[in-house]
């Protein structure tokens, strides 16, 4: 489950990972892991969320 706030309906809600349409994982210049998610909200409209994680081990 992920927590999102939909820009279309304005609701903060939990989405199951089955509603995530795509995900990419990159490492930024500071060594942080960055996940870019695209999803379909409960209201039926698409959205996206960027999650920055901790610094990747070994960098």
Secondary structure, DSSP 4 states (H G I P E B T S, - for coil): -EEEE-TTT--EEEE-GGGEEEEEEEE-TTSEEEEEEEEE-TTS-EEEEEEEEEEPTT-
